[in-house]
Amino acid sequence: MTLACCCASLIPSSLLILQGPNYLWSVDGHEKQAQPFGIYIYGVIDTFSRKILALHVLPDKKKETVGNWLLSEICHIKGIRLMV
């Protein structure tokens, strides 16, 4: 039995009810390339349609850098969703 199989029953899953496209955006970062290359990859997807709205490489993971990037993407996409 793998770790994923034995732990799957311990973490309850919840039903996510969305009212349609652009109701909820998911923002996530990938930091595995930080040690060897010094880059951080961040992205934004529409949770309903799984459409990639933004994908960007940043030089650091400071909240000011990520926050400024996210605000610029919101302006570029021309709007803010009900939930981010």
C-alpha positions as CSV (number, residue, x, y, z in Angstrom):
1,M,0.0,0.0,0.0
2,T,1.4,3.4,-1.0
3,L,1.4,6.5,1.2
4,A,-1.1,8.1,-1.2
5,C,-3.6,5.2,-0.7
6,C,-3.4,5.0,3.0
7,C,-3.6,8.8,3.5
8,A,-6.4,9.4,1.0
9,S,-9.1,8.4,3.5
10,L,-7.7,10.8,6.1
11,I,-8.1,13.9,4.1
12,P,-11.8,14.7,3.5
13,S,-12.6,16.2,0.1
14,S,-15.2,18.9,-0.2
15,L,-17.5,19.7,-3.1
16,L,-16.6,23.0,-4.7
17,I,-19.7,24.7,-6.2
18,L,-18.9,27.4,-8.7
19,Q,-21.4,29.8,-10.3
20,G,-19.5,29.7,-13.6
21,P,-16.4,31.0,-15.3
22,N,-14.4,33.7,-13.6
23,Y,-16.1,33.1,-10.2
24,L,-13.0,31.8,-8.6
25,W,-9.3,32.1,-9.5
26,S,-6.6,29.8,-8.2
27,V,-3.1,31.3,-7.7
28,D,-0.1,29.0,-7.2
29,G,3.6,29.0,-7.3
30,H,6.2,26.4,-8.2
31,E,9.5,26.8,-6.3
32,K,11.4,23.7,-7.2
33,Q,13.6,25.6,-9.7
34,A,14.6,28.1,-7.1
35,Q,17.7,26.3,-5.8
36,P,19.4,25.4,-9.0
37,F,18.3,28.3,-11.2
38,G,16.9,31.0,-8.9
39,I,13.5,31.3,-10.6
40,Y,10.0,31.1,-9.2
41,I,7.1,30.2,-11.5
42,Y,3.6,31.5,-10.6
43,G,0.3,31.0,-12.4
44,V,-3.4,31.9,-12.2
45,I,-6.1,29.6,-13.5
46,D,-9.9,29.9,-13.7
47,T,-11.1,27.2,-11.4
48,F,-14.3,26.5,-13.3
49,S,-12.9,26.1,-16.8
50,R,-9.2,25.3,-15.8
51,K,-8.1,28.0,-18.3
52,I,-4.7,29.4,-17.7
53,L,-5.1,33.1,-17.2
54,A,-1.5,34.0,-16.4
55,L,1.9,32.3,-16.1
56,H,5.0,34.2,-15.1
57,V,8.6,33.7,-13.9
58,L,9.7,35.9,-11.1
59,P,13.2,36.4,-9.6
60,D,12.1,35.9,-6.0
61,K,9.1,34.9,-3.8
62,K,8.8,38.1,-1.8
63,K,5.1,39.0,-1.2
64,E,5.7,42.4,-2.7
65,T,7.0,40.9,-5.9
66,V,4.2,38.4,-6.2
67,G,1.6,40.9,-5.1
68,N,2.7,43.5,-7.7
69,W,2.7,40.8,-10.4
70,L,-0.8,39.6,-9.5
71,L,-2.2,43.2,-9.5
72,S,-0.6,43.8,-12.9
73,E,-2.2,40.6,-14.2
74,I,-5.6,41.7,-12.9
75,C,-5.3,45.0,-14.7
76,H,-4.2,43.1,-17.9
77,I,-7.1,40.7,-17.7
78,K,-9.4,43.8,-17.0
79,G,-11.2,42.8,-13.9
80,I,-11.2,41.1,-10.6
81,R,-13.2,38.1,-9.7
82,L,-15.5,37.6,-6.8
83,M,-13.0,35.3,-5.1
84,V,-9.3,35.0,-5.6
